Amino acid sequence: MNYARFLTAVSAARKPSAIRMLTELQQRSPPTMISLAGGAPNPNTFPFLSASFGLKDGQTLNFDEALMKRALQYSASNGIPELLTWMKKLQKDLHNPPSPMDMCVTTGSQEGLCKLFEMLVNPGDNVLLDAPTYSGTLAALRPLGCNLINVSSDQHGMIPAALKDVLSRWDPSEVHKAGSTTPKILYTIPNGGNPTGASMTTQRKQEVYELARQYDMLIIEDDPYYFLQFDKPWAPSFLSMDVDGRILRTDSFSKILSSGLRIGFVTGPKPLVDRVVLHIQASTMHTSTFTQLMVSQLLHSWGQDGFLQHIEGVIEFYRKQRNAMISSADKWLKDVAEWHAPSAGMFLWIKLKGIADTQQLIMEKALEKEVLLVPGGVFMINSSDPCPYVRAAFSLSTPEQIDEAFRRLSSLIKEAK
Ligand SMILES: Cc1ncc(COP(=O)(O)O)c(CNc2cc3ccccc3n(O)c2=O)c1O
């Protein structure tokens, strides 16, 4: 594929940082190399000596003096090699991408999304996505001055017929013409969508991918809830069907290992991942070496089987939480609201009957009743559009708290009518 047409002028202008190149050259050099090049600080001056991390399975991870010095030092912009190697094998084993792919570590998938959008989206570009969608994505896209076009979706994700209808405004044979306004980017959250909890069927993914081929679009597959799919087999990803090299996938450890460690990944064609890394070089330089090493030590100690075994425990937790929320919704909300039980993720998308817009109800009445939810307008392309939905997360509250929260929500809906 020719990726040049997808890059913004800013991204195309990025050049490797000489200093970062030297750092990486030094890190690849034999120990006999004497370097007076890098402006890195001397770790012997750092006050930290060592660290050990107690794990819930009884194991301990240790940073001895030598490892601690490395953990506290600059590292490669695309990520530390041992973490990248482990993750590349996991991606290959889980998705078996049919075309060559590269990866880089990002500070959360939020950084990955932000850098992908800034690499690909020019002011005035038409960008396709299925709203309601993650508010962090809207926050990253809106300032870029692009035209966000909604593609209808339902509890099974983006509707291919709706995408076909939106794309019918353009002639696929003119996609590469200068000045073409045909969308180049499609963004979607394929599993346990935020805020809808929707998961895309395999059939729909295949149809959407074929339309992306027809109109030569890239697909950004934002998939932080991939490991929170409650049922097996896990749905095939867009990456697993990417015969052309048009998928840019963002993964995250936030929902399965830690959100505060800020570890995410971008997976995609090397020419595009390289552009993201050039941006990292000029912005954060790299994700924290310390947290990368901490996670890498854990993953190498667990192995892939241990990692997937941990995931099973996480899935069971969220399945129980989802079941508790659905049971409380059935008990308190069935006369005043509608919803679809999610098969992944941590969110329930609830439509309040007889309420045109939930903003005021949630931001005023619900607070009085001491129940906090997110009004649906937050997730819409036009946040001022009236939205009868609210997002409820079943990740943090106990089943008892969820039940009481829905009792409060039920009473305030009845009072609002
Ligand atoms: C679809 C989708 N894509 C990317 C991300 C970013 O995750 P990262 O890997 O941790 O950077 C997310 C995280 N979503 C949220 C985060 C959050 C953080 C503080 C407080 C509230 C938050 N709420 O509500 C969220 O939905 C997401 O849902």
The ligand as an ORCA input file, in Angstrom:
! r2SCAN-3c Opt
* xyz 0 1
  C     -12.316      2.910     23.908
  C     -11.151      3.434     24.699
  N      -9.981      3.679     24.044
  C      -8.909      4.134     24.718
  C      -8.963      4.368     26.082
  C      -7.701      4.863     26.788
  O      -7.191      3.867     27.634
  P      -5.667      3.848     28.096
  O      -5.050      2.651     27.451
  O      -5.724      3.723     29.574
  O      -5.016      5.113     27.653
  C     -10.153      4.149     26.791
  C     -10.230      4.457     28.273
  N     -11.507      4.848     28.715
  C     -11.664      5.584     29.860
  C     -10.588      6.016     30.612
  C     -10.854      6.769     31.807
  C      -9.786      7.234     32.591
  C     -10.068      7.952     33.747
  C     -11.388      8.226     34.122
  C     -12.435      7.777     33.353
  C     -12.181      7.060     32.196
  N     -13.228      6.592     31.400
  O     -14.526      6.843     31.770
  C     -13.012      5.881     30.260
  O     -13.969      5.483     29.560
  C     -11.259      3.649     26.084
  O     -12.416      3.379     26.715
*
